[in-house]
Amino acid sequence: MADGPITELVELLARLPGIGERTATRLAFHILGLEPDYARALGRTLADLHERVKRCELCGNFGVSQRCAICLDARREPHQLCVVARVQDLIAIERSGRFRGRYHVLHALLAPLEGVGPDRLPLAALIERIGREGIEEVIVATPLSVDGEATSMYLAQALRATGVRTTRIASGVPHGGDLEFTDQVTLGRAFEGRREL
Ligand SMILES: [Zn+2]
């Protein structure tokens, strides 16, 4: 095995999800075989990624300024809010084209067995937003997994006092419920078939 920079690169790549040491090795040698400009561009992009990407102060989406493009878009339906666990889920829903409101990204799910309790959910910000923006419907689009369902039930209960209509996407999403890997048609149907919580 080569040492030095190649080993370093292999070790860093192997820490990424779904990439074992063998794939990491293949990628490292592939990068080495490309024009040096590619490695430089990749390095630069990674180096200032965290400085350039901002978390939207309203919804938690990622963007390039204090507020994300969706929150700034005046054409969005202002009274519907879709609650998602991760930004990847928001992107999947946007791709389906069936939702025209705005989002609230939790960046967490309840996981009682792993010690992740309600204190980790940005509930206060969500409730405050529902009041301030006159939200009429909250669509809970957390995954249809055990943690996603637990989070959805908790939210339904916690939001009851606000009087907002709370709905849940339908279970057309494959079991285990990773929105990111659900096709657009199925995700669209899951929105159409949402039910009251
Ligand atoms: Zn936003």
Boltz pocket constraint, residues with backbone or C-beta under 6 A from the ligand:
constraints:
  - pocket:
      binder: B
      contacts: [[A, 56], [A, 57], [A, 58], [A, 59], [A, 60], [A, 61], [A, 67], [A, 68], [A, 69], [A, 70], [A, 71], [A, 72], [A, 103]]
      max_distance: 6.0
